Amino acid sequence: MTTLLGGTFNPPHNGHVALARAAVDEFADHLVVLVAARPGHKEVQLDAETRLELARAAFAGHEVELDPYARTVDLLEAGRWRDPLFVIGSDEFCDFLTWKDPEGVIARARLAVATRPGYPRERLQTVLDQLSRPERVQFFEIEPLPISSKEIRDRVARGERIDGLVPPAVADLIDARGLYRNGR
């Protein structure tokens, strides 16, 4: 079964890596990490090729490639994968109904939603109840890592260390290339 994990990875951090590891442990025999080339939902400072390089450093041992589509449904409509499992976090699932064509997404892929201890199941159930095919959503629990890409970018811009927040290979690339300094 192919499992897909998408994102902007601006930069990829240990929370992303832990999510990928948990999804592989729970579901996958093959993980594909998709770096959004032109994300339709947020601005990114770094070009797609640089974020792809960072993701390859973070997810060594897995297939990592650019996702040329701005929206998930467009990627899935391209038909490269047959009924993949698409991994998202519980916070993203709470916003799932605002995605472009959520029913189209759920028709073309099953969702694996990572929850964390103490996350209100009622919020997830509200979304689940509005889907025509709720059986295509699977929940799995992960231990939370309170890390955000924004926090990492801010720390680098302030000249602070990011050890323990990103894989060492990602920290090395950020440092060597001078990424995220002075807002770039």
N, C-alpha and C positions, 0 to 999 in steps of 0.2 A: 504494500500500500504506500502511495506517495503522500507525504505530509508536507504542507507548504507553510512557511513562516515568512510573512512579509513585513516590511517596515521601511522607514527612511534611514534608520541606523545612522543618526547624525549626532554623536557617534554610537556605534554598538557598545553596550556595556554588559556587566556581569549579570544583570537582571535578564537581558535578552538571551544570554548564553544559558542561564539556568532554565528559562522557559523552553528553549530548544531541547536541552537535555531531558527535561521532564516529559516533553511531548514524545521524544524518541523512546524513552523508557516505557511510556504508557501505550503508545500506538504504533510507532513507525518502524519500518525496516529501511525506509529511504526518506531523508529530509532534504528539501530544497529550500534554501533561504533566498528570498526575493527582495532585492533592493529597489525601492521605488525610484525610477529615473526622474519622473516628474509627478511627485505626489499631488493629488488633487485636493488635499485637505489641509496642507500646511506648507509654509515657506521653509526652505533649507538654505543654509549658508554655503555648503560645499557642493561642488558638481557631482554628478552621478558616478563618474569614474573613481573619484577619490573615496566616496562613501562605499563603493564596491570593494576597493582595496582594503578599507578598514574592516568591512564585513568578512572578507576572505581571511583576514588575520584573526578575527574573533571566532569564526566558525570553521576553523581548519578541520579538515576531514569530512566536511559536508559539501554538497554542491551549492555554490553561491553564484547567483547571476542577476543581471539587471532585469527589472520588470518594466517594460516600456509603456505600460498602461497607467493612466491616472487613477482609474477606479478598479476595484477588485472584480466586479462583474464583467468588465471588459476583458480582463485577463482570462477569466474562466470561460467566457464566450469564445475566445480564440481556440479553445478545445484541445490544448496540448495534453492536459491530464484528464483521465477518465475518473470521475467521482473522487477527487482528492479529499484529503482532510485538511482544512484550513484552520490554523491555530491562531486564536486571538485571546486577549486578556479579558477579564470580566468587565473592566471599565469600558473597553471597546464594544463588548456585547451589549452593554446598557445603551450605547449609542447606535446599535446595529440598524434600527429602524430608520435612521436618518441617512444611511448609506444609499448610494445610487442602486436602485432595484434590489433591495434585500431579498425579495422572493426569488429573483433570478440567481442570486448568489447561492441561496439554500437549495435551489433546484440543481445546481451544477457542482456543488461541493457540500460535504458535511462539515460542520463546525466543531472544533475542539476548543472549549472555553476553559481557560485556566482560572480557577477561583483560588481565593486564599482564605485561610482560617478567619472566621469572624465576618466575612463579607456577607452583607444581607441577601440571603437567598430570595427574599421577596422582590428585590429589584430585578434579579435575573428572571424570575418567574413571570413578571409583568411583560417582559419582552417575549419570552417563550410562548406565553398565552396568545400573543398576537400573530404568531407565525402559522402559516398553513401547514407546515411540515415540521413540527417541533421534535419529532423523533430523529431528525437529522442533526440534532445538537447533542453533543456529549460534553459533560463537565468532568474536569479532573482538577484535583487540588495541588497547589504548589505552595512552598514556603515563600512568603514575600521578601523581596529585597528592595528596600526603600532607596532606589537609585533612579535618577532621570537623566536623559541626555542633556536637558537644559542645565541641570546642576553641574554636569561635567563641563559643558561649554563655559559656564560662568566661572567655574574654578580655574580652568585653564587661562581664561582671559585675565583673572586676578593674579596669575602666577602661582596658584596653589597646586599641590600634588594631587594626583588622581589614582594613586596606588590603591588597589583593592576595589576600585569602582569599575575598572575596565580590565580586560585581559592584558597581560604584559606586552604582547605584540602590538596591541592597539595603542597603548600608552607610548611605546617606542615610536610608532609611526606618527602619532600626534606631535610628539616632541621633535622628531627629526625633520618633519615637514613644516613645523611652525603653525599647525592648524589651530584654529579657534582663538588665536591671540588677536587682540584688538578687534574683536567682532568678526574676524574672517574665518 
